[in-house]
Protein backbone atom coordinates (compact mmCIF):
# COMPACT_ATOMS: atom_id res chain seq x y z
CA UNK A 1 0.00 0.00 0.00
CA UNK A 2 1.28 3.44 -0.93
CA UNK A 3 1.67 5.89 1.95
CA UNK A 4 -0.41 8.94 1.06
CA UNK A 5 0.96 12.39 1.84
CA UNK A 6 -1.83 14.50 3.29
CA UNK A 7 -2.58 18.19 3.77
CA UNK A 8 -5.14 18.40 6.58
CA UNK A 9 -7.45 21.40 7.06
CA UNK A 10 -9.50 21.69 10.24
CA UNK A 11 -9.98 23.81 13.35
CA UNK A 12 -12.10 22.56 16.33
CA UNK A 13 -12.14 19.39 18.43
CA UNK A 14 -14.00 17.36 15.78
CA UNK A 15 -11.11 17.97 13.38
CA UNK A 16 -8.48 17.38 16.07
CA UNK A 17 -9.86 13.89 16.73
CA UNK A 18 -9.61 13.08 13.01
CA UNK A 19 -6.09 14.53 12.79
CA UNK A 20 -5.03 12.30 15.69
CA UNK A 21 -6.42 9.23 13.90
CA UNK A 22 -4.62 10.18 10.67
CA UNK A 23 -1.35 10.50 12.52
CA UNK A 24 -1.80 6.94 13.82
CA UNK A 25 -2.67 5.59 10.35
CA UNK A 26 -0.34 4.29 7.64
CA UNK A 27 -0.45 7.68 5.94
CA UNK A 28 1.53 10.88 6.59
CA UNK A 29 0.19 14.34 7.38
CA UNK A 30 2.78 16.70 5.91
CA UNK A 31 1.02 20.02 6.60
CA UNK A 32 -1.93 21.37 8.58
CA UNK A 33 -4.17 24.31 7.71
CA UNK A 34 -6.21 25.83 10.51
CA UNK A 35 -7.85 29.15 11.29
CA UNK A 36 -5.81 31.98 12.83
CA UNK A 37 -5.40 32.17 16.61
CA UNK A 38 -8.36 34.02 18.10
CA UNK A 39 -9.38 35.59 21.40
CA UNK A 40 -11.86 33.47 23.34
CA UNK A 41 -13.23 32.90 26.83
CA UNK A 42 -13.98 35.44 29.53
CA UNK A 43 -10.45 36.83 29.51
CA UNK A 44 -10.41 37.05 25.69
CA UNK A 45 -7.01 35.39 25.69
CA UNK A 46 -5.67 34.68 22.21
CA UNK A 47 -5.45 30.91 21.82
CA UNK A 48 -4.53 28.54 19.00
CA UNK A 49 -7.17 26.15 17.66
CA UNK A 50 -7.24 22.59 18.99
CA UNK A 51 -5.95 21.40 15.61
CA UNK A 52 -2.98 23.77 15.83
CA UNK A 53 -2.24 22.60 19.37
CA UNK A 54 -2.18 19.00 18.20
CA UNK A 55 -0.10 19.83 15.10
CA UNK A 56 2.49 21.59 17.27
CA UNK A 57 2.81 18.48 19.43
CA UNK A 58 3.15 16.35 16.28
CA UNK A 59 5.71 18.80 14.83
CA UNK A 60 3.71 19.25 11.61
CA UNK A 61 4.13 22.49 9.57
CA UNK A 62 1.14 24.83 10.01
CA UNK A 63 -0.55 27.32 7.66
CA UNK A 64 -3.04 29.83 9.09
CA UNK A 65 -4.39 32.07 6.30
CA UNK A 66 -7.20 34.43 7.23
CA UNK A 67 -8.72 33.86 3.78
CA UNK A 68 -8.06 31.78 0.68
CA UNK A 69 -9.69 34.26 -1.71
CA UNK A 70 -7.17 35.69 -4.19
CA UNK A 71 -8.94 39.04 -4.22
CA UNK A 72 -10.16 41.33 -1.47
CA UNK A 73 -8.60 42.53 1.78
CA UNK A 74 -6.54 39.37 2.40
CA UNK A 75 -5.44 38.72 -1.19
CA UNK A 76 -1.72 38.95 -0.41
CA UNK A 77 -2.06 36.48 2.46
CA UNK A 78 -4.06 34.11 0.26
CA UNK A 79 -1.45 34.32 -2.51
CA UNK A 80 1.26 33.40 -0.01
CA UNK A 81 -0.80 30.42 1.16
CA UNK A 82 -1.34 29.37 -2.45
CA UNK A 83 2.40 29.46 -3.12
CA UNK A 84 3.10 27.40 0.01
CA UNK A 85 0.49 24.78 -0.90
CA UNK A 86 1.77 24.54 -4.49
CA UNK A 87 5.30 23.93 -3.19
CA UNK A 88 4.20 20.89 -1.17
CA UNK A 89 4.59 17.34 -2.45
CA UNK A 90 1.21 15.86 -1.46
CA UNK A 91 -1.34 13.31 -2.70
CA UNK A 92 -4.61 14.37 -1.08
CA UNK A 93 -6.21 17.10 1.03
CA UNK A 94 -8.56 16.26 3.90
CA UNK A 95 -10.98 18.87 5.26
CA UNK A 96 -12.94 18.55 8.51
CA UNK A 97 -14.70 21.51 10.12
CA UNK A 98 -12.11 23.93 8.75
CA UNK A 99 -14.35 26.99 8.78
CA UNK A 100 -13.14 28.61 5.55
CA UNK A 101 -14.69 28.13 2.12
CA UNK A 102 -12.25 26.42 -0.25
CA UNK A 103 -12.11 28.38 -3.52
CA UNK A 104 -12.07 26.86 -6.99
CA UNK A 105 -8.32 27.32 -7.45
CA UNK A 106 -7.61 25.07 -4.47
CA UNK A 107 -10.21 22.45 -5.40
CA UNK A 108 -8.75 22.30 -8.94
CA UNK A 109 -5.17 22.07 -7.67
CA UNK A 110 -5.97 19.10 -5.42
CA UNK A 111 -8.05 17.34 -8.10
CA UNK A 112 -4.92 17.22 -10.25
CA UNK A 113 -3.36 15.05 -7.55
CA UNK A 114 -6.08 12.37 -7.26
CA UNK A 115 -9.53 11.46 -8.55
CA UNK A 116 -11.26 12.31 -5.25
CA UNK A 117 -9.86 15.82 -5.01
CA UNK A 118 -10.39 17.53 -1.64
CA UNK A 119 -12.05 15.04 0.70
CA UNK A 120 -14.41 16.39 3.36
CA UNK A 121 -15.57 14.65 6.54
CA UNK A 122 -19.09 15.87 7.40
CA UNK A 123 -21.12 14.90 10.47
CA UNK A 124 -24.52 14.28 8.89
CA UNK A 125 -26.22 12.14 6.29
CA UNK A 126 -26.00 14.57 3.39
CA UNK A 127 -27.91 16.27 1.89
CA UNK A 128 -29.61 16.59 5.29
CA UNK A 129 -27.94 19.20 7.47
CA UNK A 130 -25.48 20.88 5.19
CA UNK A 131 -23.63 23.68 6.95
CA UNK A 132 -22.12 24.72 10.25
CA UNK A 133 -24.06 22.91 13.01
CA UNK A 134 -25.26 19.51 11.74
CA UNK A 135 -25.00 17.70 15.09
CA UNK A 136 -26.90 20.37 17.03
CA UNK A 137 -29.63 20.60 14.41
CA UNK A 138 -30.10 16.83 14.08
CA UNK A 139 -30.77 16.50 17.83
CA UNK A 140 -32.96 19.61 17.95
CA UNK A 141 -35.06 18.39 15.02
CA UNK A 142 -35.65 15.03 16.70
CA UNK A 143 -33.87 12.97 14.04
CA UNK A 144 -33.68 9.30 14.97
CA UNK A 145 -30.40 8.81 13.16
CA UNK A 146 -27.48 10.72 11.76
CA UNK A 147 -24.06 9.63 10.56
CA UNK A 148 -20.91 10.56 8.71
CA UNK A 149 -20.40 11.35 5.03
CA UNK A 150 -17.04 11.35 3.28
CA UNK A 151 -17.55 13.72 0.37
CA UNK A 152 -15.64 14.97 -2.65
CA UNK A 153 -15.67 18.73 -2.22
CA UNK A 154 -17.20 20.99 -4.84
CA UNK A 155 -17.84 24.70 -5.12
CA UNK A 156 -20.77 25.39 -2.79
CA UNK A 157 -21.69 24.49 0.78
CA UNK A 158 -21.41 20.69 1.27
CA UNK A 159 -22.67 20.07 -2.26
CA UNK A 160 -20.22 17.47 -3.56
CA UNK A 161 -20.85 13.79 -4.33
CA UNK A 162 -20.66 11.17 -1.57
CA UNK A 163 -17.66 8.82 -1.50
CA UNK A 164 -18.75 6.82 1.57
CA UNK A 165 -21.19 7.13 4.45
CA UNK A 166 -22.20 5.35 7.64
CA UNK A 167 -25.29 5.84 9.82
CA UNK A 168 -25.53 6.19 13.60
CA UNK A 169 -28.55 6.09 15.91
CA UNK A 170 -29.28 9.12 18.08
CA UNK A 171 -30.03 7.96 21.62
CA UNK A 172 -32.71 9.51 23.85
CA UNK A 173 -30.15 11.09 26.20
CA UNK A 174 -27.61 12.08 23.54
CA UNK A 175 -26.28 15.63 23.71
CA UNK A 176 -24.30 17.40 21.03
CA UNK A 177 -21.20 16.61 23.11
CA UNK A 178 -21.77 12.84 23.32
CA UNK A 179 -22.90 12.53 19.71
CA UNK A 180 -20.02 14.73 18.51
CA UNK A 181 -17.42 12.40 20.00
CA UNK A 182 -18.97 9.27 18.50
CA UNK A 183 -19.33 10.90 15.08
CA UNK A 184 -15.73 12.16 15.09
CA UNK A 185 -14.48 8.65 15.84
CA UNK A 186 -16.77 7.18 13.19
CA UNK A 187 -15.69 9.81 10.66
CA UNK A 188 -12.01 9.14 11.29
CA UNK A 189 -12.48 5.40 10.81
CA UNK A 190 -14.52 5.70 7.60
CA UNK A 191 -12.08 8.30 6.23
CA UNK A 192 -9.06 6.05 6.77
CA UNK A 193 -10.89 3.21 5.02
CA UNK A 194 -11.36 5.55 2.02
CA UNK A 195 -7.70 6.60 2.10
CA UNK A 196 -6.54 2.98 2.21
CA UNK A 197 -8.67 2.24 -0.84
CA UNK A 198 -7.30 5.30 -2.61
CA UNK A 199 -3.74 4.22 -1.80
CA UNK A 200 -4.50 0.79 -3.29
CA UNK A 201 -5.79 2.44 -6.52
CA UNK A 202 -9.30 1.06 -6.01
CA UNK A 203 -12.16 2.53 -8.02
CA UNK A 204 -14.86 4.61 -6.34
CA UNK A 205 -18.51 4.99 -7.22
CA UNK A 206 -19.40 8.55 -6.26
CA UNK A 207 -23.07 9.21 -5.54
CA UNK A 208 -24.56 12.62 -6.26
CA UNK A 209 -26.65 14.11 -3.45
CA UNK A 210 -30.43 13.89 -3.69
CA UNK A 211 -31.61 17.44 -4.29
CA UNK A 212 -35.01 16.72 -2.72
CA UNK A 213 -33.63 16.10 0.78
CA UNK A 214 -31.61 19.25 1.35
CA UNK A 215 -31.75 20.96 4.76
CA UNK A 216 -29.37 23.54 6.22
CA UNK A 217 -27.79 23.48 9.68
CA UNK A 218 -27.56 27.15 10.53
CA UNK A 219 -24.93 28.19 13.07
CA UNK A 220 -26.31 28.21 16.62
CA UNK A 221 -27.12 31.72 17.82
CA UNK A 222 -26.91 32.81 21.45
CA UNK A 223 -30.49 34.06 21.30
CA UNK A 224 -31.67 30.48 20.72
CA UNK A 225 -30.49 29.39 24.19
CA UNK A 226 -33.41 30.77 26.23
CA UNK A 227 -35.97 28.06 27.07
CA UNK A 228 -39.54 28.98 26.22
CA UNK A 229 -41.64 26.76 28.46
CA UNK A 230 -44.70 27.24 26.25
CA UNK A 231 -43.07 24.89 23.74
CA UNK A 232 -43.98 21.21 23.58
CA UNK A 233 -42.03 19.18 26.15
CA UNK A 234 -40.22 17.18 23.47
CA UNK A 235 -39.02 20.44 21.86
CA UNK A 236 -37.67 21.71 25.18
CA UNK A 237 -35.87 18.42 25.80
CA UNK A 238 -34.25 18.48 22.35
CA UNK A 239 -33.21 22.11 22.75
CA UNK A 240 -31.49 21.38 26.07
CA UNK A 241 -29.57 18.41 24.71
CA UNK A 242 -28.71 20.13 21.41
CA UNK A 243 -27.15 23.12 23.20
CA UNK A 244 -24.90 21.01 25.45
CA UNK A 245 -21.97 21.79 25.67
CA UNK A 246 -22.32 25.20 24.05
CA UNK A 247 -23.89 27.68 24.52
CA UNK A 248 -26.08 25.84 27.04
CA UNK A 249 -29.85 26.25 27.34
CA UNK A 250 -30.97 28.49 30.17
CA UNK A 251 -34.01 29.63 32.11
CA UNK A 252 -34.60 31.77 35.20
CA UNK A 253 -35.84 30.94 38.67
CA UNK A 254 -36.51 33.71 41.19
CA UNK A 255 -34.86 36.07 38.69
CA UNK A 256 -31.61 34.06 38.73
CA UNK A 257 -30.22 32.42 35.59
CA UNK A 258 -30.12 28.63 35.66
CA UNK A 259 -28.47 26.61 32.89
CA UNK A 260 -29.97 23.24 32.03
CA UNK A 261 -27.49 20.71 30.66
CA UNK A 262 -29.38 17.44 30.45
CA UNK A 263 -33.04 16.41 30.38
CA UNK A 264 -35.46 13.75 29.23
CA UNK A 265 -39.00 13.90 27.92
CA UNK A 266 -41.25 12.04 30.37
CA UNK A 267 -44.63 13.21 29.05
CA UNK A 268 -45.83 9.61 28.74
CA UNK A 269 -45.73 9.28 32.54
CA UNK A 270 -48.16 12.12 33.15
CA UNK A 271 -51.85 12.59 32.49
CA UNK A 272 -52.73 15.85 30.75
CA UNK A 273 -54.94 16.94 33.65
CA UNK A 274 -51.89 16.76 35.96
CA UNK A 275 -50.00 19.35 33.93
CA UNK A 276 -50.41 22.96 35.00
CA UNK A 277 -48.85 26.15 33.61
CA UNK A 278 -45.71 25.90 31.43
CA UNK A 279 -42.53 26.15 33.49
CA UNK A 280 -44.16 24.97 36.73
CA UNK A 281 -42.24 22.44 38.81
CA UNK A 282 -44.56 19.45 39.19
CA UNK A 283 -42.35 17.07 41.14
CA UNK A 284 -38.88 16.90 42.69
CA UNK A 285 -37.24 13.60 43.65
CA UNK A 286 -33.95 11.73 43.43
CA UNK A 287 -34.42 11.30 39.68
CA UNK A 288 -34.68 14.99 38.83
CA UNK A 289 -36.99 17.99 38.51
CA UNK A 290 -40.19 17.42 36.54
CA UNK A 291 -41.30 20.61 34.81
CA UNK A 292 -44.40 21.30 32.73
CA UNK A 293 -44.03 22.24 29.12
CA UNK A 294 -46.98 22.72 26.79
CA UNK A 295 -48.97 19.44 26.82
CA UNK A 296 -46.08 17.49 28.33
CA UNK A 297 -43.40 17.17 30.99
CA UNK A 298 -39.63 17.35 30.80
CA UNK A 299 -37.42 16.06 33.58
CA UNK A 300 -34.27 18.10 34.27
CA UNK A 301 -31.26 15.94 35.10
CA UNK A 302 -28.23 18.28 35.22
CA UNK A 303 -28.44 21.96 36.11
CA UNK A 304 -26.18 24.87 37.02
CA UNK A 305 -26.90 28.04 38.93
CA UNK A 306 -24.98 31.11 37.71
CA UNK A 307 -21.60 31.26 39.44
CA UNK A 308 -21.82 27.65 40.64
CA UNK A 309 -20.77 24.26 39.35
CA UNK A 310 -22.90 21.93 37.27
CA UNK A 311 -24.69 19.46 39.57
CA UNK A 312 -27.28 16.72 39.36
CA UNK A 313 -30.85 17.97 39.51
CA UNK A 314 -31.39 16.15 42.81
CA UNK A 315 -28.43 18.01 44.37
CA UNK A 316 -29.75 21.28 42.93
CA UNK A 317 -33.10 20.61 44.60
CA UNK A 318 -31.39 20.26 47.98
CA UNK A 319 -29.20 23.34 47.48
CA UNK A 320 -32.08 25.56 46.35
CA UNK A 321 -34.80 23.91 48.50
CA UNK A 322 -37.01 23.57 45.46
CA UNK A 323 -40.65 22.63 45.86
CA UNK A 324 -43.49 21.80 43.48
CA UNK A 325 -45.36 24.91 42.45
CA UNK A 326 -42.33 27.08 41.79
CA UNK A 327 -42.12 28.30 38.21
CA UNK A 328 -39.23 28.61 35.79
CA UNK A 329 -39.56 31.68 33.61
N, C-alpha and C positions, 0 to 999 in steps of 0.2 A: 504493500500500500504506500502510495506517495504521501509524504508529509506536506500538507497544505500550509502555505504561509498566509497569515490572516491579518488584515487590518480590522480592528474591532472598534465600533462606535457606540457608546452608551454613556449614561450619566447616573441614574439612581441605583437603589439596592437591587431591583430586578435585574438590571444589566450587570451589576457586580457579581451576582450569583452565577450568571451565565459566563462571565469572563473567568471566574474561578474554575468552572467546569472545563472550559476550553484549555486553560493552562494545564489541567491534569490529563487532557486527551493526547492523542498521538500527534496532534497538529501544533503549529507554532504561531503564537500571536507576536507579530513583529512590530506593531505600533498600535496605539490606542488614541482614539479621538473622543473627547468629552467636552462638556460645556465649561466655559470659564469659571474660575472660583468666584463665589458670590457670598454676599453677607446674608446671614440667616440667624434665626433664634432671637431671643430677647435682647441679647447684647449686640446683635447685628455684627457678629464676628465673621470676617471673611474666611470661608472654609472651602477646601477642595471637594469635588464630588466624591461619592463612594467609589466610583470607578477609578478616578485618579488616585485615590488613596491605595487601592489594590494594585494599580499599575506601578506605583512607586515602590511598593514592597516587592513586586515581581521584577523590578528594574527594566520595565518596558518603556520605550520612547513614547512621549505624550504630545499630542497636538490639541490646542484649545482655541480654535478660531471662534470669534463672536458670530460670524456669518460665513456662509459658503457662496453667497451671491457675488458675482464678479462685477456688479455695478452697485451704486449706492454708497452709503456712508462708510461701509467696511470693505470696500472693494480691494484696497491694497492688502489688507489682512487676508482676504479670501484668495487673492492671487498668490500670496506667499504659501498658504495652505495647499493650494493646487500644485505649486512647484514641488513642495515636500512630498505630497502623495505620489506625483508622477515619478519622483526619484526612487521610490520604494520598489523593491522586487517582491511582489506579492501575487497570490493566486485568487484570493476571494476577500470580499468585505462583508462583515457581519454587523448588522445594526439591531440594537435592542434598546428601546426607550431612550434614544439619543436626545431628542428634543429640538433638533434643527431639521428643517426640510432639506433633503438632498436634491440639488439641482441637476438638470439634465446632463451637464458636462461630466459630473461625477458618476452618474448612472452609466453613461456611455463608456467612460474610461474603464470602469470595472467590468462591464459586459464584454469588453475586448479580451479580458483575462479568462473568463469561463462562461459557459452557457447559462448559468443561473444568475449572473450579474451580482448586484448587491442583494444579500439575503437578510430578510427581516424576521425577527422573532416577535410575534404579537400575541398578547394574552386574551384572545377571544376566538370564537368560531366565525371568522369572516365569511360574509360581509356584515355580520351582526357586530355592532360596537367597534366600528372604525373610530380612531381618534385617541384622545389623551387619557381617558379614565375608563377603560373597558371593564376592569375588575369591579370598581365601585358601581358602575351603572348596571352590570349584570346582576349583582346582589340586590340593588335598589329596585330593579324591575321585576324581581321575583323569578328570574330564570332558574330552571331546574338543573341546567347544565351549562358549562362553558368549556374552555379548552385552550389549546395552543395551535396557532397556525405558523408554519414556516413559509414565507412568501417571497417571491421574486419582486423586488421593488420596482415601481413604475412612477412616472410623474403623477402626482396626486396623492391624496391622503389615504394610505392603506388600500390602494386600488389594484395592486398587482396580482398575478395568478398565484394559486396555492401550490406549493411544492409538496408539503406534507402537513397533516394535522392529526390531533388526538384529542378526544373529549375528556371531560372530568365532571363528575357530579358536584353540585353545590349542596352542602349539608345545611341542616336547619339552623345550626349555630355558627356557621361560617361567618367570619368578618373579612373585610378586605385584606387585613393583615394575614390571616391564616390561609386564605385562598391564594393570595399573592405568593407566599412561599412555596406552596405546592405547584403553582403554575410555573414559577421560575425554574424549579427543579425539573418539571416535565419538559419545559421549553428547551432547557439545556440538553436533556437527554435526546429529544427528538432532533434537535439541531445537529448534534454530533453524529447521529445516525445518517443524516443527510450528507454531512461533510465526508464521512467514511465512504459513502456511495459515490460521491463526486470524485474523491481521491482514487477510487477503483474504476473510474471512467464508465460508471453505469448510466443508463439512459433514464431520464425523468419524464413523467407524463404530467405536465402542468395543467391545472384546472382553473379556468377563468371563474371569477366570482359571479354568483347569481345576482343580477341587478335588482331582483324583486325583494331581496331580503336585507337591504341596506338600512342600518341604523347608525347613529353617531353618538359616541361617548364624549359629551362635552366635559371640559375640565370642571372639577368641583369648585364651586364658589363658596366663599365664607358665609354668604347670606342664605345658603341652603342648610346650614347646620342647626338652626332653631327648630325645635320640635313643635309642630302644631297639633295639639291633642285632639282637634276636631277631625283629623284624618282617621281613616280606617285603621284598626289595630295592626293589621298585617303591613300596612304602609309605614307605620311608625317603627315597627320592629326592623323592617328592611333598611330604613333610613339609619337607624342606630348602628346596625352592623356594617352598612356600607361606608359609614364615616369613621370607622375605627381602622387604623390608628390616627388618621388626620382628615379633617380638622377636629373631629369629635362632635357628636350631636349634643346639644345642650337644651336645658329648660331652666326655669327658675322656681324656687320654693322659698316663701317668705322673703321675696325680693333678692335672694341670693342665687347666683348662677350655680347650677349643678350639671356636670357633664355625665352623660350616660354612655357607657362603653360596650355593654353587652345586654341582650334582651332575648326574649322568646315570645312568640304569639301563643297565648293560651286561651283564646276566645272559645274554643270548643269545650272548655271546662266550666263555662259560665252560661247561665240562662240570660236572655236579653233583659228580663225584668229585674235582674240583679245589678245591671249596669246603670250608673247614674251619670253625672255630668262628665264630659271629657276632661281628663287630667286628674280626676279624683282618685285618691288612694283607696282601693277597695279592701285590701288585705295585706298584712305584713306578717311574714313568718321566716323560718330558717331557709326557705327556698328563694325568697326574694320579695320584691315589692310589686304587687299587682295593681296596675293603674288602668283606668278606663280610657279607651279611645272612643271613636265613633262606632257603635255597634260591635264592640269587641274589647278584649282585654290583653294588655301586653305586660309581661312580667320583667321587671328590671333585675339584672343579675350582677352587674358591676357598675359602680357609680363613683363620682369624685366631686367633692365640694371644692369650690375655688380656694386655692391656697393650701389644699390638703392632698394626700396621696389617694390613688385609686384603691378602693376597697370593695369587698363583696357587699351586695345589697343588704344582707343580714347584719353585717357590721355597721353599715351606714344607718340602718334603722336604730341600732343601739346608741350610736353616737349622737344622732339627731332626735332621738325619742319620737320617732314617727308613729303616727296613729292613723287608722282608717278615717276618712273624712277630710283630711288635708288635701290640698289641691295644687298640683303643678301647673304653672302658668306658661 
